[in-house]
Amino acid sequence: MEDEELVAYYHDIYVYAYSLLKSPHEAEDIAQETMLKAISNISSFDGRKDIHAWLFTIARNIFYNKKRKDKRIILEDFSASPIQDSGIHF
C-alpha cells in the first residue's frame, strides 16, 4: 500500500477521533498523528486485517495514551500545589 492510499482514509479517522473527543482541534491532532504512525509503520501492516480496522486501532491507542497522559498531568499539577489552609473549619 502506498502512502497516498493511506491518506485517502484521513477523513474516516478524523470523524472517528471527533466522535471520541468532541473537539475538532484534538480530532485533527489524533488523525494527523495516526497518519504519521501508519505511514512510518506501513511495513508492519500485513494485509490480513482490514485497513480501516488497523487505522482505527492506531487512532484508538493514540487517544488512550493521550487520555492517560492528560490524567497524569492533572494529578501531577494537583499534587504540586499544596492546599493552603483557608481558615474555615467544620
Protein Blocks (a to p, Z undefined) as FASTA:
>chain_A
ZZklmmmmmmmmmmmmmmmnopaklmmmmmmmmmmmmmmmmmmpgolacfklmmmmmmmm
mmmmmmmmmmmmmmmmmmmpccddehiaZZ
